[in-house]
Amino acid sequence: MRKKPMTSPKAGIFRAVLFAAALTVCGAGGAFDLRAQPDRGGMPGDFDYYVLALSWSPTYCSGHGGESAGDGGGNADRNGDDRGYDNRGYGGRGYSNRRGADEQCSGVRPYAFVLHGLWPQYERRGWPENCESGTRPWVPEEMIDRMLDIMPSRRLVISEYKKHGVCTGLDPRQYFDAARRAYRSITIPNGFQDLSEPLTVPPEEVRKAFLDANRQLTPDMIQVACSRNLLREVRVCFSKDLTPRPCSQNEQNRRLCPSNTVTMPPVRGGGTGPHGGPSFWRGDRL
């Protein structure tokens, strides 16, 4: 009887390495849904493109006091990307203070889509966050005040620079100027400006509304993120020079929002409007 050839340990290791490599290649091509992971402590300036995150503020507020929507709007979907948005609020540790939630969700200002952040992104391997710069991150008081017309909380401004802005290699003024330019380049659809009743629609309809209002975008440049059937964010991808560009595998639409429909809780309150109002407290140190 013919004997089976013996397999050396080295040959087994070699095959295991080849198998792992094959999985990596397949994952990059989309055959496997490999969730991207943050690169904490990366090198500032070492990234490939930006993601502009426009958050639907009523979803965040639905999980922080007042009416509760389902499982809580502040919780990220387990199948999605919870970057900077967990059950402690925008920005994780940097924005977990109750005062930040009260400032955003009191109903004094009718927040709808707000600037969550401008996030540096890798083409294939996730994104950098909390990068080491050699100096303590610092956002000047004047810069914080300037951003409150499009960002809902002082703590969010501070947190976004610490967590994402430092990784861009830009100083606070350069980073927030870039974030404002990207934000201002996107038109919010009229139907989402002052939503007085809950709206339930397929995620694709949200994306189509943004595409109709922004003819410079193509479908592969914009994605929708949801959290347990609640609309969480609309994300638009930009090159480093802030030109719209296609999103990478990290921003796959079905992974960010696997739901067939999403609900948009109504805009809260009234008062001074989304582009005005006083600063409520001072706290510009990180």
C-alpha positions as CSV (number, residue, x, y, z in Angstrom):
1,M,0.0,0.0,0.0
2,R,1.2,3.4,-0.9
3,K,2.2,5.6,2.1
4,K,1.0,9.1,2.5
5,P,3.8,11.7,2.3
6,M,4.8,13.1,5.6
7,T,4.2,16.8,6.2
8,S,6.9,18.8,7.9
9,P,6.0,21.5,10.5
10,K,7.4,24.2,8.3
11,A,5.1,23.1,5.5
12,G,2.1,23.4,7.8
13,I,3.1,26.8,8.9
14,F,3.6,27.9,5.3
15,R,0.1,26.7,4.3
16,A,-1.4,28.6,7.3
17,V,0.3,31.8,6.3
18,L,-0.9,31.3,2.7
19,F,-4.5,30.8,4.0
20,A,-4.4,33.9,6.1
21,A,-3.1,35.9,3.2
22,A,-5.9,34.5,1.0
23,L,-8.5,35.6,3.6
24,T,-6.9,39.1,3.7
25,V,-7.1,39.4,-0.1
26,C,-10.7,38.2,-0.2
27,G,-11.7,40.6,2.6
28,A,-10.2,43.5,0.7
29,G,-12.2,42.5,-2.3
30,G,-15.4,42.3,-0.3
31,A,-16.0,38.6,-0.1
32,F,-15.7,38.7,3.7
33,D,-17.2,41.5,5.8
34,L,-14.2,42.3,7.8
35,R,-14.9,45.2,10.2
36,A,-12.4,48.1,10.0
37,Q,-10.7,48.9,13.3
38,P,-9.2,52.1,14.7
39,D,-5.5,52.7,14.7
40,R,-4.8,54.3,18.1
41,G,-1.6,56.3,18.4
42,G,-1.0,56.6,14.7
43,M,1.3,59.1,13.0
44,P,-0.3,62.5,12.5
45,G,-0.8,63.3,8.8
46,D,-0.6,59.6,7.8
47,F,-4.0,58.9,6.2
48,D,-5.6,58.7,2.8
49,Y,-8.8,60.7,2.7
50,Y,-11.5,62.3,4.9
51,V,-14.9,61.3,6.0
52,L,-17.3,64.2,6.8
53,A,-19.8,62.9,9.4
54,L,-23.2,64.7,9.5
55,S,-25.1,63.4,12.5
56,W,-28.9,63.5,12.9
57,S,-29.0,65.2,16.3
58,P,-32.5,64.0,17.3
59,T,-31.3,60.4,17.2
60,Y,-28.5,61.2,19.6
61,C,-30.9,63.1,21.9
62,S,-33.4,60.2,21.9
63,G,-31.0,58.2,24.0
64,H,-30.1,61.0,26.4
65,G,-33.2,62.0,28.5
66,G,-36.6,62.9,27.2
67,E,-38.4,60.4,25.1
68,S,-36.5,57.1,24.6
69,A,-36.6,55.7,21.1
70,G,-36.4,51.9,21.1
71,D,-33.0,50.8,22.3
72,G,-31.6,54.2,22.7
73,G,-30.3,56.4,19.8
74,G,-26.9,56.8,21.4
75,N,-26.0,53.1,20.8
76,A,-24.2,52.1,17.7
77,D,-25.5,49.1,15.7
78,R,-23.4,46.0,16.4
79,N,-23.0,45.4,12.7
80,G,-22.0,49.0,12.0
81,D,-19.2,51.4,12.6
82,D,-19.5,53.0,16.1
83,R,-16.7,55.5,15.5
84,G,-17.0,58.4,17.9
85,Y,-20.6,57.4,18.7
86,D,-21.3,55.0,21.5
87,N,-23.7,54.8,24.4
88,R,-21.8,57.5,26.2
89,G,-22.4,60.0,23.4
90,Y,-20.5,61.6,20.6
91,G,-16.8,61.3,20.9
92,G,-16.7,58.5,23.5
93,R,-14.8,59.6,26.6
94,G,-14.3,63.1,25.3
95,Y,-18.1,63.8,25.1
96,S,-19.6,61.6,27.8
97,N,-20.4,64.4,30.2
98,R,-24.1,64.9,30.9
99,R,-23.7,68.7,30.4
100,G,-22.7,68.1,26.8
101,A,-25.9,66.1,26.2
102,D,-28.0,68.8,27.9
103,E,-26.5,71.5,25.8
104,Q,-27.4,69.7,22.6
105,C,-30.7,68.2,23.6
106,S,-32.4,70.9,25.7
107,G,-34.6,72.0,22.8
108,V,-33.4,75.6,23.0
109,R,-31.9,75.3,19.5
110,P,-33.6,73.1,16.9
111,Y,-30.7,70.9,15.8
112,A,-31.2,68.7,12.8
113,F,-28.1,67.6,10.8
114,V,-25.0,68.8,12.6
115,L,-21.3,68.5,12.0
116,H,-20.1,65.6,14.0
117,G,-16.5,65.7,12.6
118,L,-14.1,65.5,9.8
119,W,-12.3,62.1,10.2
120,P,-9.0,61.0,8.6
121,Q,-9.4,57.6,7.0
122,Y,-7.2,54.8,5.7
123,E,-8.0,53.4,2.3
124,R,-8.3,49.8,3.5
125,R,-7.3,49.4,7.2
126,G,-9.6,51.5,9.2
127,W,-8.8,54.9,10.6
128,P,-6.4,56.7,12.9
129,E,-7.5,58.2,16.2
130,N,-6.0,59.6,19.4
131,C,-2.6,60.1,17.6
132,E,0.5,61.1,19.5
133,S,1.7,64.6,18.6
134,G,4.3,65.2,21.2
135,T,2.4,68.1,22.7
136,R,-0.9,68.4,24.6
137,P,-3.8,69.0,22.2
138,W,-5.3,72.5,22.8
139,V,-8.3,74.2,21.2
140,P,-8.4,78.0,21.7
141,E,-11.5,79.4,23.3
142,E,-12.1,81.6,20.3
143,M,-12.1,78.6,18.0
144,I,-14.6,76.7,20.1
145,D,-17.0,79.6,20.0
146,R,-16.6,79.9,16.2
147,M,-17.7,76.3,15.7
148,L,-20.9,76.4,17.7
149,D,-22.9,77.5,14.7
150,I,-22.5,74.1,13.1
151,M,-21.5,71.9,16.0
152,P,-23.9,71.4,19.0
153,S,-21.6,71.3,22.0
154,R,-18.3,72.7,23.2
155,R,-17.3,69.3,24.4
156,L,-17.8,67.9,21.0
157,V,-15.5,70.5,19.4
158,I,-12.8,69.7,21.9
159,S,-13.2,66.0,21.7
160,E,-13.2,65.9,17.9
161,Y,-9.9,67.7,17.7
162,K,-8.3,65.5,20.3
163,K,-9.6,62.2,18.8
164,H,-9.5,62.9,15.1
165,G,-8.1,66.4,14.4
166,V,-4.6,65.7,15.8
167,C,-4.3,62.7,13.4
168,T,-4.7,65.0,10.4
169,G,-1.5,66.8,11.2
170,L,-3.3,70.1,11.2
171,D,-3.4,72.6,14.1
172,P,-6.9,73.4,15.5
173,R,-7.5,76.4,13.3
174,Q,-6.5,74.6,10.1
175,Y,-8.5,71.5,11.1
176,F,-11.8,73.3,11.9
177,D,-11.4,75.6,8.8
178,A,-11.2,72.4,6.7
179,A,-14.2,70.9,8.6
180,R,-16.2,74.0,7.9
181,R,-15.3,74.1,4.2
182,A,-16.3,70.5,3.8
183,Y,-19.6,71.0,5.8
184,R,-20.5,74.1,3.8
185,S,-19.9,72.3,0.5
186,I,-22.8,69.9,1.3
187,T,-26.5,71.1,0.9
188,I,-28.9,69.6,3.5
189,P,-32.1,68.5,1.7
190,N,-35.0,70.9,2.4
191,G,-37.2,68.0,3.7
192,F,-34.7,67.4,6.5
193,Q,-34.3,71.0,7.7
194,D,-37.3,71.2,10.1
195,L,-38.7,67.8,10.6
196,S,-41.7,68.1,12.9
197,E,-42.9,64.5,12.9
198,P,-41.0,61.1,12.9
199,L,-40.1,60.0,9.4
200,T,-39.5,56.4,8.4
201,V,-37.9,55.7,5.0
202,P,-35.5,53.3,3.4
203,P,-31.8,54.4,3.9
204,E,-31.5,54.6,0.1
205,E,-34.1,57.4,0.1
206,V,-32.0,59.4,2.5
207,R,-29.0,59.0,0.3
208,K,-30.9,59.8,-2.8
209,A,-32.2,63.0,-1.2
210,F,-28.6,64.1,-0.5
211,L,-27.6,63.2,-4.0
212,D,-30.4,65.2,-5.5
213,A,-29.4,68.2,-3.4
214,N,-25.7,67.8,-4.2
215,R,-25.2,67.2,-7.9
216,Q,-21.4,67.2,-7.4
217,L,-21.7,63.8,-5.6
218,T,-22.0,60.3,-7.0
219,P,-23.6,57.4,-5.2
220,D,-20.3,55.9,-4.1
221,M,-19.3,59.2,-2.4
222,I,-22.0,59.2,0.3
223,Q,-23.1,56.6,2.8
224,V,-25.8,56.3,5.5
225,A,-25.2,55.0,9.0
226,C,-28.0,53.8,11.3
227,S,-28.4,52.5,14.8
228,R,-31.1,49.9,15.5
229,N,-33.4,51.3,12.8
230,L,-32.7,55.0,13.7
231,L,-30.8,57.2,11.3
232,R,-27.5,58.1,12.9
233,E,-25.3,59.8,10.3
234,V,-24.8,60.7,6.6
235,R,-21.2,60.4,5.6
236,V,-19.5,62.0,2.7
237,C,-16.0,61.2,1.5
238,F,-13.4,63.8,0.5
239,S,-9.9,63.7,-0.7
240,K,-7.2,65.5,1.3
241,D,-7.8,68.7,-0.8
242,L,-11.5,68.5,0.1
243,T,-12.7,67.3,-3.3
244,P,-15.5,64.7,-3.1
245,R,-14.3,61.2,-3.8
246,P,-15.6,57.6,-3.7
247,C,-15.6,56.0,-0.3
248,S,-13.4,53.0,0.4
249,Q,-14.4,49.5,1.6
250,N,-14.4,50.8,5.1
251,E,-17.6,52.8,4.3
252,Q,-19.7,50.1,2.8
253,N,-23.3,51.2,2.9
254,R,-24.9,47.9,3.9
255,R,-22.4,47.4,6.7
256,L,-23.1,50.9,8.1
257,C,-26.8,50.5,7.9
258,P,-28.1,46.9,7.3
259,S,-31.7,48.0,8.1
260,N,-34.4,48.1,5.4
261,T,-35.9,51.2,6.9
262,V,-34.7,53.9,9.2
263,T,-36.6,56.3,11.4
264,M,-35.7,60.0,11.8
265,P,-37.0,61.3,15.2
266,P,-38.3,64.9,14.9
267,V,-36.3,68.0,15.5
268,R,-36.6,69.3,19.0
269,G,-37.6,72.7,20.3
270,G,-37.1,76.1,18.7
271,G,-35.5,79.3,19.6
272,T,-32.5,80.8,18.0
273,G,-32.1,78.3,15.2
274,P,-29.3,76.0,14.1
275,H,-26.9,78.8,13.2
276,G,-27.0,81.1,16.2
277,G,-27.2,81.3,20.0
278,P,-24.9,82.0,22.9
279,S,-22.1,79.9,24.4
280,F,-23.3,78.3,27.6
281,W,-20.1,77.4,29.4
282,R,-16.4,77.7,29.0
283,G,-14.0,74.8,29.0
284,D,-11.4,74.9,26.3
285,R,-8.8,72.5,27.9
286,L,-8.5,68.9,26.9
